[in-house]
Amino acid sequence: MQPEFWHERWSSHRIGFHRDAPLPLLVKHWPALDLAPTTRVFVPLSGKSLDMVWLAERGHRVLGVELSELAVRQFFDERGLVPDVHTTAAGTHHAAGPYELIVGDAFALHASVLADCAAVYDRAALIALPPDLRHTYAATAWRRLPAACRGLLVTLEYPQPQKNGPPFSVDADEVHARLDTDWRIDEIERRDILADEPGFVAEGVTALSTVVYRVERRS
């Protein structure tokens, strides 16, 4: 899956993955992480997610990374913010208020860029990637987060032969296989959501669950 795929999705406004409200599972489970309000949160493949706004409203600083410059521009425009823009080896940084969004490649972020991210929130990154790129993503962005970083990972599970991703099905065995070496992983909620996703039903999917994991980077 090449970057052009995502650029085309944004330019043609085929962004069914974008939600018009914060994810209820984030609202439910984030407070239990007991993070300091000023904690910086890494949001990979961030798009223009309103989850970032919810996190900022809790006092957090948000570091997002996103391939689509259009998505990043829309995020700031929709907040009425004019970001400062500068370029580094990581990509083009757009910063205003509590937000810093990098137009760049999450796989290529150096550990120094992520060094002060004491939290991570992945709702739509791991499940957006096919298996080979999930392996690369776990071995790069996730591995470069600092010790004791903690957060939430949200996945989907469904019979993969019934639908072409993205989003892809990523089951618990794969989550552990990708991340166990570096992370402590606890499943904290599993919810059947097929009735709430008519698009999946229309494609012939017969079972669909969302799963929330609490994750903490090992020392």
GROMACS elastic network, one bead per residue, 0.5 to 0.9 nm:
[ bonds ]
;  ai    aj funct       b0    kb
    1     4     6  0.82444   500
    1     5     6  0.67214   500
    1     6     6  0.87466   500
    1   129     6  0.76127   500
    1   130     6  0.72526   500
    1   133     6  0.81769   500
    2     5     6  0.56556   500
    2     6     6  0.76385   500
    3     6     6  0.54908   500
    3     7     6  0.63612   500
    3     8     6  0.87161   500
    3    67     6  0.69764   500
    3    68     6  0.85379   500
    4     8     6  0.59939   500
    4     9     6  0.85138   500
    5     8     6  0.53471   500
    5     9     6  0.63625   500
    5    10     6  0.89455   500
    6    10     6  0.63004   500
    6    11     6  0.85662   500
    6    67     6  0.74815   500
    6    68     6  0.71117   500
    7    10     6  0.53068   500
    7    11     6  0.60892   500
    7    12     6  0.85347   500
    7    67     6  0.74912   500
    7    68     6  0.57696   500
    7    69     6  0.85373   500
    7    70     6  0.82377   500
    8    11     6  0.50735   500
    8    12     6  0.59426   500
    8    13     6  0.82158   500
    8    14     6  0.81472   500
    9    12     6  0.53860   500
    9    13     6  0.59075   500
    9    15     6  0.62428   500
   10    14     6  0.61331   500
   10    15     6  0.63304   500
   10    68     6  0.71898   500
   10    70     6  0.70362   500
   10    71     6  0.69110   500
   11    14     6  0.77789   500
   11    68     6  0.89855   500
   11    70     6  0.74807   500
   12    15     6  0.83331   500
   13    16     6  0.84480   500
   14    17     6  0.85017   500
   15    18     6  0.55567   500
   15    19     6  0.89026   500
   16    19     6  0.75524   500
   17   124     6  0.78271   500
   17   167     6  0.81967   500
   18    21     6  0.89685   500
   18    47     6  0.77065   500
   18    48     6  0.75595   500
   18    49     6  0.64582   500
   18    50     6  0.84912   500
   19    22     6  0.70962   500
   19    23     6  0.76521   500
   19    49     6  0.69995   500
   19    50     6  0.72414   500
   19    51     6  0.87791   500
   20    49     6  0.82818   500
   20    50     6  0.69812   500
   21    24     6  0.83890   500
   21    49     6  0.85089   500
   21    50     6  0.60187   500
   21    51     6  0.74733   500
   22    25     6  0.86027   500
   22    26     6  0.72717   500
   22    27     6  0.73262   500
   22    49     6  0.78302   500
   22    50     6  0.53767   500
   22    52     6  0.82396   500
   22    53     6  0.80728   500
   22    54     6  0.64932   500
   23    26     6  0.53262   500
   23    27     6  0.66218   500
   23    28     6  0.88374   500
   23    50     6  0.83247   500
   23    51     6  0.65469   500
   23   123     6  0.86383   500
   24    27     6  0.50191   500
   24    28     6  0.60889   500
   24    29     6  0.86413   500
   25    29     6  0.60155   500
   25    30     6  0.80639   500
   25   154     6  0.84952   500
   25   189     6  0.87293   500
   25   212     6  0.76281   500
   26    29     6  0.54373   500
   26    30     6  0.54574   500
   26    31     6  0.86437   500
   26    51     6  0.77014   500
   26    54     6  0.89810   500
   26   121     6  0.87338   500
   26   123     6  0.87605   500
   26   152     6  0.78755   500
   26   154     6  0.88540   500
   26   212     6  0.89661   500
   27    30     6  0.59469   500
   27    31     6  0.74842   500
   27    51     6  0.89116   500
   27    54     6  0.81807   500
   28    31     6  0.71420   500
   28    32     6  0.83614   500
   29    32     6  0.57394   500
   29    33     6  0.74784   500
   29   152     6  0.80838   500
   29   188     6  0.84951   500
   29   212     6  0.86152   500
   29   214     6  0.87241   500
   30    33     6  0.56131   500
   30    34     6  0.78060   500
   30    35     6  0.86099   500
   30   151     6  0.75983   500
   30   152     6  0.73575   500
   31    34     6  0.56983   500
   31    35     6  0.75642   500
   32    35     6  0.82621   500
   33   150     6  0.75258   500
   33   151     6  0.68703   500
   33   152     6  0.86783   500
   33   214     6  0.82248   500
   34    37     6  0.89088   500
   35    38     6  0.82467   500
   35    39     6  0.65619   500
   35    60     6  0.89977   500
   35   118     6  0.84994   500
   35   119     6  0.80107   500
   35   150     6  0.87784   500
   36    39     6  0.54564   500
   36    59     6  0.84660   500
   36    60     6  0.80184   500
   37    40     6  0.87113   500
   37    56     6  0.89485   500
   37    58     6  0.62688   500
   37    60     6  0.53047   500
   37    61     6  0.84637   500
   38    58     6  0.85324   500
   38    59     6  0.55388   500
   38    61     6  0.61850   500
   39    59     6  0.78612   500
   39    60     6  0.52241   500
   39    61     6  0.61885   500
   39    62     6  0.84901   500
   39   116     6  0.84084   500
   39   117     6  0.71849   500
   39   118     6  0.61587   500
   39   119     6  0.69582   500
   40    60     6  0.57689   500
   40    62     6  0.55973   500
   40    63     6  0.68799   500
   40   116     6  0.66312   500
   40   118     6  0.59451   500
   40   119     6  0.63417   500
   40   120     6  0.84757   500
   41    52     6  0.88982   500
   41    55     6  0.81121   500
   41    60     6  0.67979   500
   41    61     6  0.61721   500
   41    63     6  0.59359   500
   41    64     6  0.81643   500
   41   116     6  0.87634   500
   41   117     6  0.54687   500
   41   118     6  0.64751   500
   41   120     6  0.52271   500
   41   121     6  0.68936   500
   41   151     6  0.84412   500
   42    61     6  0.88431   500
   42    62     6  0.62227   500
   42    64     6  0.58341   500
   42    65     6  0.81541   500
   42   114     6  0.75156   500
   42   117     6  0.59209   500
   42   118     6  0.80839   500
   42   119     6  0.61978   500
   42   121     6  0.62780   500
   42   122     6  0.83355   500
   42   145     6  0.88195   500
   43    46     6  0.54911   500
   43    52     6  0.77030   500
   43    62     6  0.71191   500
   43    63     6  0.60825   500
   43    65     6  0.67213   500
   43   119     6  0.88915   500
   43   120     6  0.61156   500
   43   121     6  0.52690   500
   43   122     6  0.61095   500
   43   123     6  0.84431   500
   43   125     6  0.86659   500
   44    47     6  0.86104   500
   44    63     6  0.82718   500
   44    64     6  0.56610   500
   44    65     6  0.52371   500
   44    66     6  0.69486   500
   44   106     6  0.65450   500
   44   120     6  0.82267   500
   44   121     6  0.75147   500
   44   122     6  0.63293   500
   44   123     6  0.86405   500
   44   124     6  0.81167   500
   44   125     6  0.61015   500
   44   126     6  0.89198   500
   44   141     6  0.83021   500
   45    64     6  0.70429   500
   45    65     6  0.54818   500
   45    67     6  0.72131   500
   45   105     6  0.87553   500
   45   106     6  0.71868   500
   45   122     6  0.82076   500
   45   124     6  0.70149   500
   45   125     6  0.53564   500
   45   126     6  0.89221   500
   45   128     6  0.86589   500
   46    49     6  0.60570   500
   46    51     6  0.89710   500
   46    52     6  0.80518   500
   46    63     6  0.89476   500
   46    64     6  0.54557   500
   46    65     6  0.58510   500
   46    66     6  0.55225   500
   46    67     6  0.88878   500
   46    71     6  0.87747   500
   46    72     6  0.86792   500
   46   101     6  0.82045   500
   46   122     6  0.84998   500
   46   123     6  0.88023   500
   46   124     6  0.77640   500
   46   125     6  0.77813   500
   47    64     6  0.82664   500
   47    65     6  0.79962   500
   47    66     6  0.58186   500
   47    67     6  0.81183   500
   47    68     6  0.73434   500
   47    71     6  0.54607   500
   47    72     6  0.66956   500
   47    75     6  0.79929   500
   48    51     6  0.86645   500
   48    52     6  0.79617   500
   48    66     6  0.87481   500
   48    71     6  0.55427   500
   48    72     6  0.61931   500
   48    73     6  0.86322   500
   48    74     6  0.69699   500
   48    76     6  0.84831   500
   49    52     6  0.58496   500
   49    53     6  0.75826   500
   49    75     6  0.78413   500
   50    53     6  0.50005   500
   50    54     6  0.64244   500
   50    55     6  0.86921   500
   50    75     6  0.87537   500
   51    54     6  0.50377   500
   51    55     6  0.62389   500
   51    56     6  0.86392   500
   52    55     6  0.50728   500
   52    56     6  0.61600   500
   52    57     6  0.85828   500
   52    62     6  0.66464   500
   52    63     6  0.89542   500
   52    64     6  0.83784   500
   52    99     6  0.82058   500
   53    56     6  0.50461   500
   53    57     6  0.61243   500
   53    58     6  0.87563   500
   53    62     6  0.87309   500
   53    99     6  0.87875   500
   54    57     6  0.50726   500
   54    58     6  0.65754   500
   55    58     6  0.52085   500
   55    59     6  0.68741   500
   55    60     6  0.56678   500
   55    61     6  0.77252   500
   55    62     6  0.74112   500
   56    59     6  0.50682   500
   56    61     6  0.59963   500
   56    62     6  0.67229   500
   56    98     6  0.62866   500
   56    99     6  0.77434   500
   57    60     6  0.71223   500
   59    98     6  0.81509   500
   60    98     6  0.71098   500
   61    97     6  0.85165   500
   61    99     6  0.61406   500
   61   100     6  0.80556   500
   62    98     6  0.61120   500
   62   100     6  0.61518   500
   62   101     6  0.78707   500
   62   117     6  0.87581   500
   63    98     6  0.86839   500
   63    99     6  0.63190   500
   63   101     6  0.57444   500
   63   102     6  0.76712   500
   63   114     6  0.84858   500
   63   117     6  0.78726   500
   64    99     6  0.78140   500
   64   100     6  0.63153   500
   64   102     6  0.61221   500
   64   103     6  0.86173   500
   65    72     6  0.89935   500
   65    91     6  0.89758   500
   65   100     6  0.85388   500
   65   101     6  0.55368   500
   65   103     6  0.59599   500
   65   104     6  0.62284   500
   65   105     6  0.71024   500
   65   106     6  0.60621   500
   65   109     6  0.89444   500
   66    69     6  0.74013   500
   66    71     6  0.77119   500
   66    72     6  0.72433   500
   66   101     6  0.72014   500
   66   102     6  0.62263   500
   66   103     6  0.51083   500
   66   104     6  0.58852   500
   66   105     6  0.70131   500
   66   106     6  0.73543   500
   67    70     6  0.89164   500
   67    71     6  0.83577   500
   67    72     6  0.87597   500
   67   102     6  0.82479   500
   67   103     6  0.53774   500
   67   104     6  0.52052   500
   67   105     6  0.61967   500
   67   106     6  0.82193   500
   68    71     6  0.53263   500
   68    72     6  0.66353   500
   68    73     6  0.88314   500
   68   103     6  0.64612   500
   68   104     6  0.80619   500
   69    72     6  0.50959   500
   69    73     6  0.61233   500
   69    74     6  0.85374   500
   69    92     6  0.87897   500
   69   102     6  0.87211   500
   69   103     6  0.57497   500
   69   104     6  0.86291   500
   70    73     6  0.51729   500
   70    74     6  0.61116   500
   70    75     6  0.86065   500
   71    74     6  0.51494   500
   71    75     6  0.61910   500
   71    76     6  0.89418   500
   72    75     6  0.51159   500
   72    76     6  0.66126   500
   72    77     6  0.86589   500
   72    94     6  0.78228   500
   72   101     6  0.67877   500
   72   102     6  0.80887   500
   72   103     6  0.72438   500
   73    76     6  0.54738   500
   73    77     6  0.60767   500
   73    78     6  0.85452   500
   73    83     6  0.89447   500
   73    94     6  0.85039   500
   74    78     6  0.58760   500
   74    79     6  0.85052   500
   75    78     6  0.53500   500
   75    79     6  0.64922   500
   75    80     6  0.88658   500
   75    81     6  0.86604   500
   76    79     6  0.51074   500
   76    80     6  0.61977   500
   76    81     6  0.50575   500
   76    82     6  0.65920   500
   76    83     6  0.70699   500
   76    94     6  0.86697   500
   76    95     6  0.89985   500
   76    96     6  0.80419   500
   76    99     6  0.89429   500
   77    80     6  0.50248   500
   77    81     6  0.59305   500
   77    82     6  0.72724   500
   78    81     6  0.76437   500
   79    82     6  0.88626   500
   81    96     6  0.65232   500
   81    97     6  0.79638   500
   82    94     6  0.88344   500
   82    95     6  0.83196   500
   82    96     6  0.66536   500
   83    93     6  0.88458   500
   83    94     6  0.53421   500
   83    97     6  0.82705   500
   83    99     6  0.88809   500
   83   100     6  0.85690   500
   84    93     6  0.78156   500
   84    94     6  0.56353   500
   84    95     6  0.51920   500
   84    96     6  0.64125   500
   85    92     6  0.68469   500
   85    93     6  0.54885   500
   85    95     6  0.65840   500
   86    91     6  0.85460   500
   86    92     6  0.57931   500
   86    93     6  0.53435   500
   86    94     6  0.69731   500
   86    95     6  0.87674   500
   87    90     6  0.76126   500
   87    91     6  0.56791   500
   87    93     6  0.58841   500
   87    94     6  0.89100   500
   87   102     6  0.89576   500
   88    91     6  0.54187   500
   88    92     6  0.64480   500
   88    93     6  0.75227   500
   89    92     6  0.83773   500
   89   109     6  0.84813   500
   89   110     6  0.88134   500
   90    93     6  0.81789   500
   90   102     6  0.74261   500
   90   103     6  0.82800   500
   90   104     6  0.63388   500
   90   105     6  0.75022   500
   90   106     6  0.86666   500
   90   108     6  0.69491   500
   90   109     6  0.56657   500
   90   110     6  0.72752   500
   90   113     6  0.77772   500
   91   102     6  0.59333   500
   91   103     6  0.55146   500
   91   105     6  0.75078   500
   91   109     6  0.87208   500
   92   101     6  0.82370   500
   92   102     6  0.54173   500
   92   103     6  0.50776   500
   92   104     6  0.67137   500
   93   100     6  0.65953   500
   93   101     6  0.58096   500
   93   103     6  0.64305   500
   93   104     6  0.86258   500
   94    99     6  0.79715   500
   94   100     6  0.55480   500
   94   101     6  0.52185   500
   94   102     6  0.61694   500
   94   103     6  0.78778   500
   95    98     6  0.78121   500
   95    99     6  0.56152   500
   95   101     6  0.64346   500
   95   102     6  0.85580   500
   96    99     6  0.54992   500
   96   100     6  0.66053   500
   97   100     6  0.81688   500
  102   105     6  0.85025   500
  104   107     6  0.88931   500
  104   108     6  0.79749   500
  104   109     6  0.82647   500
  105   108     6  0.53685   500
  105   109     6  0.68214   500
  106   109     6  0.55469   500
  106   137     6  0.75902   500
  106   140     6  0.80356   500
  106   141     6  0.60573   500
  107   110     6  0.86509   500
  107   136     6  0.71076   500
  107   137     6  0.57836   500
  107   138     6  0.87498   500
  107   139     6  0.84170   500
  107   140     6  0.53923   500
  107   141     6  0.54379   500
  107   142     6  0.89383   500
  108   140     6  0.72630   500
  108   141     6  0.74960   500
  109   112     6  0.81614   500
  109   113     6  0.64738   500
  109   114     6  0.75903   500
  109   140     6  0.78135   500
  109   141     6  0.65865   500
  109   144     6  0.81636   500
  110   113     6  0.55344   500
  110   114     6  0.70848   500
  110   115     6  0.89087   500
  110   140     6  0.86539   500
  110   141     6  0.82060   500
  110   144     6  0.71495   500
  111   114     6  0.52032   500
  111   115     6  0.58926   500
  111   140     6  0.89662   500
  111   141     6  0.81135   500
  111   143     6  0.85579   500
  111   145     6  0.65093   500
  111   146     6  0.77951   500
  112   116     6  0.81795   500
  112   144     6  0.84023   500
  113   116     6  0.77143   500
  113   117     6  0.85569   500
  114   117     6  0.53656   500
  114   118     6  0.86702   500
  114   141     6  0.85885   500
  114   144     6  0.70221   500
  114   145     6  0.57525   500
  114   146     6  0.71885   500
  115   118     6  0.79863   500
  115   144     6  0.80911   500
  115   145     6  0.65375   500
  115   146     6  0.57146   500
  116   119     6  0.88633   500
  116   145     6  0.86188   500
  116   146     6  0.75015   500
  117   120     6  0.72188   500
  117   145     6  0.70404   500
  117   146     6  0.71177   500
  117   149     6  0.69225   500
  118   145     6  0.80968   500
  118   146     6  0.70460   500
  118   147     6  0.82372   500
  118   148     6  0.70049   500
  118   150     6  0.64974   500
  118   151     6  0.84717   500
  119   145     6  0.87398   500
  119   148     6  0.85620   500
  119   149     6  0.50040   500
  119   151     6  0.51710   500
  119   152     6  0.84623   500
  119   216     6  0.86888   500
  120   142     6  0.89639   500
  120   145     6  0.84729   500
  120   149     6  0.70171   500
  120   150     6  0.61220   500
  120   152     6  0.65500   500
  120   153     6  0.80752   500
  120   215     6  0.85858   500
  121   150     6  0.86291   500
  121   151     6  0.56267   500
  121   152     6  0.50953   500
  121   153     6  0.61045   500
  121   154     6  0.82628   500
  122   125     6  0.58567   500
  122   126     6  0.71292   500
  122   151     6  0.82677   500
  122   152     6  0.63767   500
  122   154     6  0.61864   500
  122   155     6  0.85523   500
  123   126     6  0.76688   500
  123   127     6  0.79838   500
  123   152     6  0.78808   500
  123   153     6  0.59795   500
  123   155     6  0.68027   500
  123   212     6  0.89767   500
  124   127     6  0.57609   500
  124   128     6  0.59435   500
  124   153     6  0.88193   500
  124   154     6  0.73658   500
  124   155     6  0.76356   500
  124   167     6  0.78749   500
  125   128     6  0.50821   500
  125   129     6  0.68402   500
  125   134     6  0.88701   500
  125   137     6  0.89068   500
  126   129     6  0.57320   500
  126   130     6  0.85678   500
  126   133     6  0.87925   500
  126   134     6  0.61184   500
  126   137     6  0.76373   500
  126   138     6  0.84339   500
  126   153     6  0.84647   500
  126   154     6  0.84946   500
  126   155     6  0.74132   500
  126   167     6  0.88162   500
  126   168     6  0.83728   500
  126   170     6  0.79066   500
  127   130     6  0.77592   500
  127   134     6  0.81147   500
  127   154     6  0.84803   500
  127   155     6  0.61548   500
  127   156     6  0.69457   500
  127   165     6  0.84163   500
  127   166     6  0.69072   500
  127   167     6  0.52248   500
  127   169     6  0.65126   500
  127   170     6  0.63672   500
  128   134     6  0.85989   500
  128   165     6  0.74701   500
  128   166     6  0.51177   500
  128   168     6  0.61378   500
  129   132     6  0.79443   500
  129   133     6  0.56935   500
  129   134     6  0.55888   500
  129   137     6  0.85486   500
  129   165     6  0.82242   500
  129   166     6  0.68441   500
  129   167     6  0.74892   500
  129   168     6  0.69225   500
  130   133     6  0.55732   500
  130   134     6  0.61053   500
  130   135     6  0.88545   500
  130   165     6  0.76643   500
  130   166     6  0.76695   500
  130   167     6  0.88273   500
  130   168     6  0.68989   500
  131   135     6  0.63820   500
  131   136     6  0.88440   500
  131   168     6  0.88068   500
  131   170     6  0.89328   500
  132   135     6  0.52903   500
  132   136     6  0.65836   500
  132   137     6  0.87933   500
  133   137     6  0.59338   500
  133   138     6  0.85001   500
  134   138     6  0.61387   500
  134   139     6  0.85281   500
  134   178     6  0.79688   500
  135   138     6  0.53416   500
  135   139     6  0.62395   500
  135   140     6  0.87306   500
  135   178     6  0.66129   500
  136   139     6  0.50731   500
  136   140     6  0.61086   500
  136   141     6  0.83967   500
  137   140     6  0.52644   500
  137   141     6  0.56944   500
  137   142     6  0.67342   500
  137   143     6  0.85765   500
  138   141     6  0.62430   500
  138   142     6  0.50467   500
  138   143     6  0.63391   500
  138   178     6  0.60758   500
  138   179     6  0.65798   500
  139   142     6  0.64102   500
  139   143     6  0.54657   500
  139   144     6  0.81405   500
  139   178     6  0.80395   500
  139   179     6  0.85171   500
  140   143     6  0.52896   500
  140   144     6  0.60532   500
  140   145     6  0.89176   500
  141   144     6  0.53662   500
  141   145     6  0.67578   500
  142   145     6  0.56147   500
  142   179     6  0.80488   500
  142   182     6  0.84686   500
  142   217     6  0.89104   500
  143   146     6  0.81434   500
  143   179     6  0.84486   500
  143   182     6  0.67850   500
  143   183     6  0.88650   500
  143   217     6  0.86325   500
  145   148     6  0.88659   500
  145   149     6  0.67674   500
  145   217     6  0.76163   500
  146   149     6  0.57364   500
  146   217     6  0.70628   500
  146   218     6  0.88004   500
  146   219     6  0.83408   500
  147   150     6  0.87589   500
  147   216     6  0.81640   500
  147   217     6  0.52044   500
  147   218     6  0.57568   500
  148   216     6  0.59350   500
  148   218     6  0.61200   500
  148   219     6  0.62892   500
  149   215     6  0.82088   500
  149   216     6  0.56542   500
  149   217     6  0.52003   500
  149   218     6  0.82436   500
  150   183     6  0.89164   500
  150   214     6  0.74194   500
  150   215     6  0.53883   500
  150   217     6  0.62172   500
  151   213     6  0.83601   500
  151   214     6  0.58926   500
  151   215     6  0.54074   500
  151   216     6  0.66175   500
  152   212     6  0.67733   500
  152   213     6  0.56453   500
  152   215     6  0.59506   500
  152   216     6  0.88355   500
  153   211     6  0.82046   500
  153   212     6  0.58215   500
  153   213     6  0.51034   500
  153   214     6  0.65595   500
  153   215     6  0.70334   500
  154   210     6  0.69551   500
  154   211     6  0.56653   500
  154   213     6  0.63610   500
  155   168     6  0.87201   500
  155   169     6  0.74557   500
  155   170     6  0.62790   500
  155   171     6  0.76931   500
  155   172     6  0.88710   500
  155   175     6  0.88772   500
  155   209     6  0.83688   500
  155   210     6  0.56388   500
  155   211     6  0.52374   500
  155   212     6  0.65833   500
  155   213     6  0.82993   500
  156   167     6  0.77960   500
  156   168     6  0.71285   500
  156   169     6  0.52862   500
  156   170     6  0.60498   500
  156   171     6  0.73662   500
  156   208     6  0.70221   500
  156   209     6  0.57008   500
  156   211     6  0.62124   500
  157   160     6  0.81287   500
  157   168     6  0.78845   500
  157   170     6  0.57262   500
  157   171     6  0.56307   500
  157   172     6  0.85891   500
  157   207     6  0.80209   500
  157   208     6  0.57188   500
  157   209     6  0.51927   500
  157   210     6  0.63087   500
  157   211     6  0.75927   500
  158   161     6  0.88082   500
  158   162     6  0.80725   500
  158   163     6  0.85942   500
  158   168     6  0.83226   500
  158   169     6  0.55690   500
  158   170     6  0.82572   500
  158   171     6  0.83887   500
  158   205     6  0.72164   500
  158   206     6  0.77379   500
  158   207     6  0.55070   500
  158   209     6  0.66247   500
  159   162     6  0.56944   500
  159   163     6  0.75699   500
  159   169     6  0.72719   500
  159   205     6  0.70589   500
  159   206     6  0.75956   500
  159   207     6  0.69449   500
  159   208     6  0.79143   500
  160   163     6  0.57051   500
  160   164     6  0.71068   500
  160   165     6  0.80117   500
  160   168     6  0.71316   500
  160   169     6  0.59246   500
  160   170     6  0.89531   500
  160   205     6  0.86562   500
  161   164     6  0.72834   500
  161   205     6  0.89700   500
  162   203     6  0.74161   500
  162   204     6  0.62983   500
  162   205     6  0.55147   500
  162   206     6  0.80110   500
  163   166     6  0.88188   500
  163   168     6  0.84083   500
  163   200     6  0.78796   500
  163   203     6  0.66003   500
  163   204     6  0.75131   500
  163   205     6  0.67308   500
  164   167     6  0.79849   500
  164   168     6  0.73928   500
  165   169     6  0.77722   500
  166   169     6  0.84996   500
  169   208     6  0.89856   500
  170   173     6  0.82518   500
  170   174     6  0.62478   500
  170   175     6  0.68745   500
  171   174     6  0.54503   500
  171   175     6  0.63954   500
  171   176     6  0.89016   500
  171   211     6  0.86939   500
  172   175     6  0.50100   500
  172   176     6  0.62640   500
  172   177     6  0.85080   500
  172   187     6  0.84003   500
  172   211     6  0.85092   500
  173   176     6  0.53185   500
  173   177     6  0.60904   500
  173   178     6  0.86527   500
  174   178     6  0.59854   500
  174   179     6  0.84278   500
  175   178     6  0.53225   500
  175   179     6  0.60792   500
  175   180     6  0.77510   500
  175   185     6  0.84848   500
  176   179     6  0.52688   500
  176   181     6  0.83502   500
  176   183     6  0.87161   500
  176   184     6  0.89605   500
  176   185     6  0.72745   500
  177   180     6  0.60114   500
  177   181     6  0.80239   500
  178   181     6  0.77264   500
  179   182     6  0.58118   500
  179   183     6  0.56484   500
  179   184     6  0.80793   500
  179   185     6  0.79691   500
  180   183     6  0.51116   500
  180   184     6  0.63401   500
  180   185     6  0.70322   500
  181   184     6  0.83347   500
  181   218     6  0.83812   500
  182   216     6  0.85602   500
  182   217     6  0.59340   500
  182   218     6  0.55292   500
  182   219     6  0.82875   500
  183   215     6  0.62825   500
  183   216     6  0.54073   500
  183   218     6  0.52693   500
  183   219     6  0.89739   500
  184   214     6  0.80975   500
  184   215     6  0.55730   500
  184   216     6  0.51596   500
  184   217     6  0.63760   500
  184   218     6  0.65643   500
  185   213     6  0.63455   500
  185   214     6  0.58439   500
  185   216     6  0.67907   500
  185   217     6  0.89674   500
  186   212     6  0.85208   500
  186   213     6  0.53376   500
  186   214     6  0.51422   500
  186   215     6  0.65003   500
  187   190     6  0.77048   500
  187   211     6  0.72439   500
  187   212     6  0.59756   500
  187   214     6  0.63537   500
  187   215     6  0.87993   500
  188   211     6  0.77631   500
  188   212     6  0.57240   500
  188   213     6  0.55644   500
  188   214     6  0.65836   500
  189   210     6  0.81679   500
  189   211     6  0.57125   500
  189   212     6  0.51798   500
  189   213     6  0.72499   500
  190   209     6  0.66323   500
  190   210     6  0.58483   500
  190   212     6  0.64997   500
  191   208     6  0.85484   500
  191   209     6  0.53468   500
  191   210     6  0.53799   500
  191   211     6  0.64581   500
  191   212     6  0.87786   500
  192   195     6  0.79074   500
  192   196     6  0.88717   500
  192   207     6  0.77816   500
  192   208     6  0.59771   500
  192   210     6  0.65918   500
  192   211     6  0.89753   500
  193   196     6  0.53258   500
  193   197     6  0.66426   500
  193   207     6  0.83789   500
  193   208     6  0.58436   500
  193   209     6  0.54563   500
  193   210     6  0.67320   500
  194   197     6  0.52843   500
  194   198     6  0.74121   500
  194   200     6  0.72593   500
  194   201     6  0.70520   500
  194   205     6  0.82181   500
  194   206     6  0.77217   500
  194   207     6  0.61400   500
  194   209     6  0.69136   500
  195   198     6  0.67860   500
  195   201     6  0.79470   500
  195   208     6  0.86797   500
  196   199     6  0.89991   500
  197   200     6  0.56174   500
  197   201     6  0.66693   500
  197   202     6  0.89143   500
  197   208     6  0.85547   500
  198   202     6  0.60058   500
  198   203     6  0.86269   500
  199   202     6  0.51021   500
  199   203     6  0.64649   500
  199   204     6  0.89618   500
  199   205     6  0.89491   500
  200   203     6  0.51682   500
  200   204     6  0.65922   500
  200   205     6  0.54372   500
  200   206     6  0.83049   500
  200   207     6  0.89769   500
  200   208     6  0.81406   500
  201   204     6  0.51682   500
  201   205     6  0.51766   500
  201   206     6  0.68602   500
  201   207     6  0.86657   500
  202   205     6  0.74093   500
  205   208     6  0.73054   500
